[in-house]
Amino acid sequence: MIDREVVAFLEGSGVLRTQDGKRVGCQYTVTIFQEIQRDRMLDGGESAVEGLRIIEGAVMGLDHAEIFDLQEKSMTLELEDGQYWECILTNTDGDLASTGKGLYNPRRHM
């Protein structure tokens, strides 16, 4: 059985930045989940192995025109704490999905 546990929940004011340089202010939530594979052992015990970390999020405070303009475009969410998250707006509800890099701090990579 695979469980998902919340390891971090972030919310605040941020900026969505598209690859063509457009910047849009927004409110966001970002949740980081840890997958855990749990198996019963023959002796009755249980083993737990950590799997993937999954990042999901949402943005609020965008008008309909901004949502339609940003939907399905690769972008970076700049979080209040200085971290960046490369993501994509997946629907008109404001849901965000990771495009693979995860959260990172660009100042640490200079």
C-alpha positions in Angstrom: 0.0 0.0 0.0 1.2 3.5 -0.8 0.4 6.3 1.6 0.9 10.0 1.0 2.0 12.2 3.9 2.1 16.0 3.9 5.7 17.1 4.8 5.3 20.8 4.1 2.5 23.3 3.4 3.4 26.7 2.1 1.1 29.7 1.4 1.5 33.3 0.7 1.9 36.0 -1.9 4.0 35.3 -4.9 4.7 36.0 -8.6 4.1 33.8 -11.6 6.8 34.4 -14.2 6.4 33.0 -17.7 9.3 32.1 -20.0 8.5 35.2 -22.1 9.0 37.4 -19.1 5.4 38.1 -18.1 4.9 38.5 -14.4 1.6 38.1 -12.6 1.1 38.6 -8.8 -0.9 35.9 -7.0 -1.8 34.2 -3.8 -0.6 30.6 -3.7 -0.7 27.3 -1.7 1.9 24.6 -2.2 1.8 21.2 -0.6 4.7 18.7 -0.6 3.7 15.1 -0.1 6.0 12.1 0.6 4.9 8.8 -0.8 5.6 5.9 1.6 5.3 2.2 0.5 4.1 0.1 3.4 4.2 -3.6 3.3 3.3 -6.3 5.8 6.1 -8.7 6.5 5.7 -12.5 7.0 6.5 -12.1 10.7 3.6 -9.7 11.2 5.7 -6.6 11.2 5.6 -3.7 8.7 8.2 -2.2 6.5 8.1 1.4 5.2 10.1 2.7 2.3 10.1 6.4 1.3 9.3 7.0 -2.3 8.7 10.1 -4.5 8.1 13.5 -3.2 5.2 15.1 -5.0 4.5 18.8 -5.2 1.0 20.2 -5.8 -0.3 23.7 -5.6 -2.9 26.3 -6.5 -3.0 30.0 -7.2 -5.8 32.4 -6.3 -6.4 36.0 -7.1 -6.1 35.8 -10.9 -8.9 37.1 -13.2 -10.3 34.9 -16.0 -8.2 36.5 -18.7 -5.0 35.9 -16.8 -5.9 32.3 -16.1 -6.7 31.6 -19.8 -3.5 33.4 -20.9 -1.3 31.3 -18.5 -3.0 27.9 -18.8 -0.7 25.2 -20.1 2.4 27.5 -20.2 5.5 26.5 -18.4 6.3 29.1 -15.7 8.0 29.7 -12.4 6.2 30.5 -9.2 8.4 32.8 -7.0 7.4 32.1 -3.4 7.4 34.6 -0.5 10.4 32.8 1.1 12.6 33.2 -2.0 12.2 29.7 -3.3 11.2 29.0 -6.9 8.9 26.3 -8.3 8.8 25.4 -12.0 5.1 24.5 -12.7 2.2 24.6 -15.1 -1.3 25.9 -14.6 -3.4 22.8 -15.4 -7.0 24.1 -15.3 -9.2 27.2 -14.9 -9.5 26.5 -11.1 -5.9 27.6 -10.6 -4.4 24.2 -9.9 -0.6 23.9 -10.4 1.5 20.8 -11.3 5.2 20.4 -11.1 7.2 20.3 -14.3 9.9 18.3 -12.7 12.5 20.4 -10.9 10.8 20.8 -7.5 11.3 23.7 -5.1 14.7 25.4 -5.2 16.5 28.6 -4.1 18.2 30.3 -7.0 20.6 32.2 -4.7 22.1 28.9 -3.6 23.0 28.0 -7.2 25.1 31.1 -8.0 
